[in-house]
């Protein structure tokens, strides 16, 4: 399994508008977490202009499909999004653990 980060660039009025879509977004996110696709997610703060969600899968498709159907994206709270593969090498969840030689 590989890790993928989904980056959301949030709209300027994200904090003012998110309440009406938050429950639907959270239901979707917790369902993705329950089935093992979404490991972590949340918005950066001060300023709240970016959100990052960490997915697990063989390809980036699971993260892309999440974004394409996310109510935050569909309703303009996300200006743009992108997915990047993250080569995780350290920690219990690392997809490709790398340890020192000695």
N, CA, C and O atoms as a DFTB+ gen file, in Angstrom:
408 C
 N C O
     1  1       0.832      -1.184       0.000
     2  2       0.000       0.000       0.000
     3  2       0.875       1.245       0.000
     4  3       1.972       1.255       0.558
     5  1       0.375       2.276      -0.628
     6  2       1.078       3.556      -0.682
     7  2       0.248       4.601       0.050
     8  3      -0.925       4.379       0.352
     9  1       0.869       5.739       0.330
    10  2       0.165       6.860       0.935
    11  2       0.030       7.989      -0.077
    12  3       0.925       8.237      -0.884
    13  1      -1.108       8.666      -0.013
    14  2      -1.384       9.789      -0.889
    15  2      -1.948      10.931      -0.058
    16  3      -2.809      10.723       0.798
    17  1      -1.457      12.141      -0.316
    18  2      -1.971      13.326       0.355
    19  2      -2.867      14.083      -0.616
    20  3      -2.489      14.373      -1.751
    21  1      -4.059      14.391      -0.137
    22  2      -5.004      15.214      -0.889
    23  2      -4.936      16.607      -0.288
    24  3      -5.251      16.799       0.887
    25  1      -4.526      17.575      -1.089
    26  2      -4.424      18.962      -0.647
    27  2      -5.623      19.738      -1.167
    28  3      -5.943      19.679      -2.354
    29  1      -6.281      20.461      -0.278
    30  2      -7.370      21.357      -0.651
    31  2      -6.902      22.795      -0.447
    32  3      -6.411      23.141       0.627
    33  1      -7.051      23.627      -1.465
    34  2      -6.881      25.068      -1.311
    35  2      -8.281      25.621      -1.039
    36  3      -9.156      25.574      -1.903
    37  1      -8.477      26.135       0.151
    38  2      -9.808      26.523       0.610
    39  2     -10.183      27.935       0.154
    40  3      -9.324      28.802      -0.007
    41  1     -11.475      28.142      -0.049
    42  2     -11.980      29.446      -0.465
    43  2     -11.821      30.460       0.663
    44  3     -11.685      30.092       1.829
    45  1     -11.839      31.726       0.303
    46  2     -11.687      32.791       1.294
    47  2     -12.818      32.796       2.317
    48  3     -12.633      33.240       3.450
    49  1     -13.995      32.297       1.913
    50  2     -15.152      32.276       2.823
    51  2     -15.425      30.874       3.388
    52  3     -16.540      30.581       3.820
    53  1     -14.416      30.028       3.379
    54  2     -14.552      28.653       3.852
    55  2     -15.144      28.575       5.256
    56  3     -16.109      27.844       5.478
    57  1     -14.584      29.310       6.193
    58  2     -15.055      29.225       7.579
    59  2     -16.509      29.696       7.716
    60  3     -17.261      29.149       8.522
    61  1     -16.896      30.682       6.951
    62  2     -18.269      31.194       7.016
    63  2     -19.278      30.239       6.384
    64  3     -20.427      30.182       6.822
    65  1     -18.867      29.486       5.357
    66  2     -19.805      28.662       4.593
    67  2     -19.790      27.178       4.943
    68  3     -20.706      26.455       4.550
    69  1     -18.791      26.705       5.659
    70  2     -18.650      25.259       5.822
    71  2     -19.768      24.614       6.633
    72  3     -20.068      23.439       6.418
    73  1     -20.391      25.334       7.553
    74  2     -21.394      24.734       8.446
    75  2     -22.500      24.014       7.684
    76  3     -22.939      22.944       8.104
    77  1     -22.953      24.577       6.582
    78  2     -24.061      23.959       5.853
    79  2     -23.679      22.670       5.132
    80  3     -24.558      21.902       4.741
    81  1     -22.392      22.423       4.951
    82  2     -21.932      21.219       4.249
    83  2     -21.106      20.292       5.141
    84  3     -20.707      19.208       4.716
    85  1     -20.852      20.719       6.374
    86  2     -19.901      20.006       7.224
    87  2     -20.359      18.593       7.587
    88  3     -19.563      17.658       7.505
    89  1     -21.614      18.414       7.985
    90  2     -22.074      17.072       8.355
    91  2     -21.949      16.090       7.199
    92  3     -21.514      14.954       7.389
    93  1     -22.328      16.522       6.008
    94  2     -22.236      15.645       4.834
    95  2     -20.768      15.311       4.525
    96  3     -20.439      14.166       4.216
    97  1     -19.899      16.313       4.612
    98  2     -18.468      16.095       4.397
    99  2     -17.910      15.128       5.445
   100  3     -17.171      14.203       5.108
   101  1     -18.262      15.342       6.710
   102  2     -17.755      14.481       7.782
   103  2     -18.279      13.052       7.679
   104  3     -17.543      12.110       7.971
   105  1     -19.534      12.872       7.271
   106  2     -20.063      11.508       7.059
   107  2     -19.238      10.781       6.001
   108  3     -18.872       9.618       6.167
   109  1     -18.957      11.485       4.922
   110  2     -18.165      10.911       3.834
   111  2     -16.751      10.570       4.329
   112  3     -16.230       9.496       4.031
   113  1     -16.142      11.479       5.078
   114  2     -14.783      11.271       5.566
   115  2     -14.715      10.118       6.558
   116  3     -13.821       9.276       6.466
   117  1     -15.648      10.068       7.504
   118  2     -15.636       8.975       8.487
   119  2     -15.931       7.632       7.833
   120  3     -15.413       6.610       8.283
   121  1     -16.746       7.608       6.787
   122  2     -16.999       6.357       6.056
   123  2     -15.717       5.901       5.360
   124  3     -15.400       4.711       5.362
   125  1     -14.979       6.841       4.765
   126  2     -13.704       6.501       4.122
   127  2     -12.687       6.026       5.148
   128  3     -11.866       5.157       4.854
   129  1     -12.735       6.584       6.339
   130  2     -11.862       6.140       7.418
   131  2     -12.240       4.732       7.863
   132  3     -11.367       3.890       8.073
   133  1     -13.529       4.475       8.005
   134  2     -13.999       3.161       8.461
   135  2     -13.602       2.048       7.492
   136  3     -13.337       0.924       7.917
   137  1     -13.558       2.353       6.194
   138  2     -13.179       1.303       5.245
   139  2     -11.668       1.249       4.990
   140  3     -11.207       0.470       4.156
   141  1     -10.897       2.080       5.709
   142  2      -9.449       1.994       5.651
   143  2      -8.774       2.850       4.603
   144  3      -7.551       2.807       4.473
   145  1      -9.546       3.638       3.841
   146  2      -8.952       4.465       2.790
   147  2      -8.361       5.767       3.322
   148  3      -7.261       6.153       2.928
   149  1      -9.074       6.443       4.207
   150  2      -8.663       7.742       4.736
   151  2      -8.114       7.558       6.146
   152  3      -8.831       7.112       7.042
   153  1      -6.851       7.899       6.341
   154  2      -6.210       7.677       7.635
   155  2      -6.312       8.894       8.546
   156  3      -6.599       8.754       9.735
   157  1      -6.081      10.082       8.002
   158  2      -6.100      11.322       8.769
   159  2      -6.586      12.448       7.869
   160  3      -6.440      12.387       6.648
   161  1      -7.159      13.464       8.474
   162  2      -7.556      14.622       7.693
   163  2      -7.867      15.800       8.582
   164  3      -8.225      15.638       9.748
   165  1      -7.727      16.991       8.024
   166  2      -8.073      18.193       8.753
   167  2      -7.539      19.428       8.055
   168  3      -6.730      19.352       7.130
   169  1      -8.020      20.573       8.531
   170  2      -7.598      21.854       7.963
   171  2      -6.422      22.419       8.749
   172  3      -6.319      22.228       9.961
   173  1      -5.548      23.109       8.050
   174  2      -4.497      23.871       8.706
   175  2      -5.142      25.130       9.281
   176  3      -6.158      25.596       8.765
   177  1      -4.566      25.673      10.331
   178  2      -5.164      26.854      10.948
   179  2      -4.199      28.026      10.958
   180  3      -2.988      27.876      10.795
   181  1      -4.772      29.170      11.151
   182  2      -4.030      30.437      11.262
   183  2      -3.080      30.696      10.121
   184  3      -1.875      30.782      10.359
   185  1      -3.545      30.824       8.903
   186  2      -4.928      30.918       8.465
   187  2      -5.487      29.554       8.029
   188  3      -4.734      28.632       7.717
   189  1      -6.799      29.452       8.017
   190  2      -7.478      28.232       7.552
   191  2      -7.639      28.331       6.032
   192  3      -8.723      28.604       5.518
   193  1      -6.534      28.101       5.338
   194  2      -6.556      28.237       3.877
   195  2      -6.249      26.940       3.139
   196  3      -6.335      26.882       1.913
   197  1      -5.891      25.897       3.890
   198  2      -5.512      24.621       3.297
   199  2      -6.003      23.492       4.185
   200  3      -6.002      23.611       5.410
   201  1      -6.422      22.395       3.566
   202  2      -6.732      21.169       4.292
   203  2      -5.920      20.047       3.660
   204  3      -5.618      20.077       2.468
   205  1      -5.573      19.060       4.476
   206  2      -4.793      17.928       4.003
   207  2      -5.441      16.649       4.505
   208  3      -5.767      16.530       5.686
   209  1      -5.625      15.690       3.599
   210  2      -6.192      14.389       3.941
   211  2      -5.219      13.313       3.485
   212  3      -4.729      13.352       2.356
   213  1      -4.941      12.360       4.352
   214  2      -3.982      11.293       4.052
   215  2      -4.736      10.000       3.747
   216  3      -5.487       9.492       4.580
   217  1      -4.522       9.482       2.549
   218  2      -5.174       8.259       2.097
   219  2      -4.158       7.136       1.960
   220  3      -2.951       7.357       1.867
   221  1      -4.703       5.913       1.951
   222  2      -3.894       4.714       1.735
   223  2      -4.517       3.939       0.578
   224  3      -5.735       3.771       0.527
   225  1      -3.682       3.466      -0.353
   226  2      -4.190       2.682      -1.471
   227  2      -3.067       2.290      -2.407
   228  3      -1.914       2.672      -2.211
   229  1      -3.413       1.531      -3.418
   230  2      -2.435       1.124      -4.427
   231  2      -2.185       2.240      -5.433
   232  3      -1.089       2.355      -5.981
   233  1      -3.209       3.067      -5.674
   234  2      -3.094       4.194      -6.612
   235  2      -3.762       5.416      -5.978
   236  3      -4.371       5.327      -4.912
   237  1      -3.637       6.534      -6.645
   238  2      -4.229       7.778      -6.158
   239  2      -5.734       7.861      -6.396
   240  3      -6.370       8.833      -5.988
   241  1      -6.302       6.870      -7.040
   242  2      -7.718       6.923      -7.421
   243  2      -8.638       7.129      -6.221
   244  3      -9.601       7.890      -6.319
   245  1      -8.373       6.483      -5.110
   246  2      -9.260       6.606      -3.951
   247  2      -9.306       8.050      -3.453
   248  3     -10.375       8.543      -3.093
   249  1      -8.171       8.725      -3.428
   250  2      -8.138      10.135      -3.000
   251  2      -8.821      11.027      -4.034
   252  3      -9.561      11.942      -3.675
   253  1      -8.575      10.762      -5.310
   254  2      -9.188      11.558      -6.375
   255  2     -10.705      11.420      -6.367
   256  3     -11.422      12.411      -6.507
   257  1     -11.195      10.195      -6.204
   258  2     -12.647       9.980      -6.168
   259  2     -13.277      10.641      -4.955
   260  3     -14.397      11.146      -5.036
   261  1     -12.573      10.643      -3.832
   262  2     -13.077      11.334      -2.652
   263  2     -13.273      12.815      -2.976
   264  3     -14.343      13.373      -2.731
   265  1     -12.242      13.444      -3.523
   266  2     -12.322      14.869      -3.834
   267  2     -13.422      15.174      -4.845
   268  3     -14.158      16.148      -4.686
   269  1     -13.536      14.359      -5.869
   270  2     -14.519      14.618      -6.930
   271  2     -15.958      14.573      -6.437
   272  3     -16.847      15.135      -7.076
   273  1     -16.197      13.912      -5.312
   274  2     -17.557      13.778      -4.794
   275  2     -17.743      14.449      -3.425
   276  3     -18.802      14.319      -2.811
   277  1     -16.730      15.157      -2.954
   278  2     -16.800      15.813      -1.652
   279  2     -17.699      17.052      -1.731
   280  3     -17.521      17.879      -2.626
   281  1     -18.654      17.195      -0.817
   282  2     -19.524      18.372      -0.832
   283  2     -18.765      19.692      -0.709
   284  3     -19.234      20.713      -1.212
   285  1     -17.626      19.695      -0.065
   286  2     -16.822      20.923       0.006
   287  2     -16.336      21.327      -1.391
   288  3     -16.334      22.510      -1.732
   289  1     -15.932      20.360      -2.180
   290  2     -15.478      20.631      -3.551
   291  2     -16.672      21.011      -4.419
   292  3     -16.632      22.007      -5.140
   293  1     -17.727      20.216      -4.346
   294  2     -18.900      20.429      -5.199
   295  2     -19.583      21.762      -4.954
   296  3     -20.241      22.295      -5.848
   297  1     -19.433      22.311      -3.748
   298  2     -20.105      23.564      -3.400
   299  2     -19.165      24.761      -3.307
   300  3     -19.528      25.797      -2.750
   301  1     -17.970      24.621      -3.847
   302  2     -17.069      25.753      -3.989
   303  2     -16.293      26.164      -2.754
   304  3     -15.688      27.236      -2.750
   305  1     -16.286      25.351      -1.702
   306  2     -15.459      25.682      -0.542
   307  2     -13.994      25.378      -0.804
   308  3     -13.112      25.873      -0.101
   309  1     -13.740      24.563      -1.819
   310  2     -12.385      24.222      -2.235
   311  2     -12.150      24.866      -3.602
   312  3     -12.857      24.575      -4.567
   313  1     -11.146      25.746      -3.669
   314  2     -10.836      26.431      -4.933
   315  2     -10.175      25.476      -5.918
   316  3     -10.487      25.475      -7.109
   317  1      -9.264      24.670      -5.404
   318  2      -8.612      23.649      -6.225
   319  2      -8.060      22.573      -5.309
   320  3      -7.857      22.792      -4.115
   321  1      -7.822      21.411      -5.889
   322  2      -7.274      20.304      -5.116
   323  2      -6.251      19.564      -5.967
   324  3      -6.257      19.652      -7.195
   325  1      -5.375      18.837      -5.289
   326  2      -4.378      18.026      -5.966
   327  2      -3.989      16.863      -5.058
   328  3      -4.090      16.952      -3.834
   329  1      -3.550      15.787      -5.669
   330  2      -3.120      14.595      -4.936
   331  2      -1.652      14.358      -5.241
   332  3      -1.217      14.435      -6.390
   333  1      -0.899      14.069      -4.187
   334  2       0.519      13.744      -4.329
   335  2       0.807      12.449      -3.590
   336  3       0.337      12.244      -2.471
   337  1       1.581      11.582      -4.219
   338  2       2.034      10.383      -3.511
   339  2       3.053      10.811      -2.470
   340  3       3.914      11.651      -2.732
   341  1       2.944      10.224      -1.285
   342  2       3.857      10.543      -0.184
   343  2       4.623       9.275       0.154
   344  3       4.023       8.285       0.573
   345  1       5.924       9.287      -0.020
   346  2       6.763       8.144       0.304
   347  2       7.057       8.191       1.797
   348  3       7.942       8.919       2.246
   349  1       6.311       7.414       2.549
   350  2       6.472       7.392       4.004
   351  2       7.512       6.336       4.376
   352  3       7.418       5.179       3.964
   353  1       8.506       6.758       5.165
   354  2       9.631       5.875       5.483
   355  2       9.835       5.660       6.978
   356  3      10.641       4.817       7.372
   357  1       9.124       6.401       7.813
   358  2       9.352       6.311       9.247
   359  2       8.028       6.233       9.992
   360  3       7.072       6.934       9.659
   361  1       7.982       5.382      10.991
   362  2       6.800       5.250      11.823
   363  2       6.052       3.959      11.574
   364  3       6.286       3.268      10.583
   365  1       5.152       3.644      12.484
   366  2       4.445       2.364      12.392
   367  2       3.542       2.259      11.164
   368  3       3.229       1.151      10.730
   369  1       3.122       3.381      10.602
   370  2       2.268       3.358       9.405
   371  2       3.055       3.509       8.116
   372  3       2.452       3.559       7.044
   373  1       4.371       3.583       8.174
   374  2       5.183       3.808       6.974
   375  2       4.921       2.733       5.927
   376  3       4.899       1.540       6.227
   377  1       4.725       3.180       4.705
   378  2       4.474       2.246       3.603
   379  2       5.764       1.577       3.140
   380  3       5.742       0.426       2.704
   381  1       6.874       2.280       3.230
   382  2       8.166       1.747       2.828
   383  2       9.200       2.093       3.897
   384  3      10.005       3.007       3.717
   385  1       9.176       1.350       5.025
   386  2      10.077       1.673       6.128
   387  2      11.548       1.611       5.719
   388  3      11.972       0.696       5.013
   389  1      12.309       2.589       6.170
   390  2      13.740       2.633       5.936
   391  2      14.401       2.828       7.297
   392  3      14.102       3.776       8.022
   393  1      15.289       1.925       7.619
   394  2      15.988       1.981       8.898
   395  2      17.480       2.230       8.648
   396  3      17.993       1.931       7.570
   397  1      18.163       2.775       9.642
   398  2      19.606       3.014       9.463
   399  2      20.357       1.695       9.269
   400  3      19.927       0.645       9.746
   401  1      21.471       1.769       8.571
   402  2      22.259       0.584       8.256
   403  2      22.866      -0.068       9.483
   404  3      23.010      -1.289       9.520
   405  1      23.218       0.703      10.471
   406  2      23.898       0.101      11.638
   407  2      22.987       0.030      12.836
   408  3      23.396      -0.446      13.895
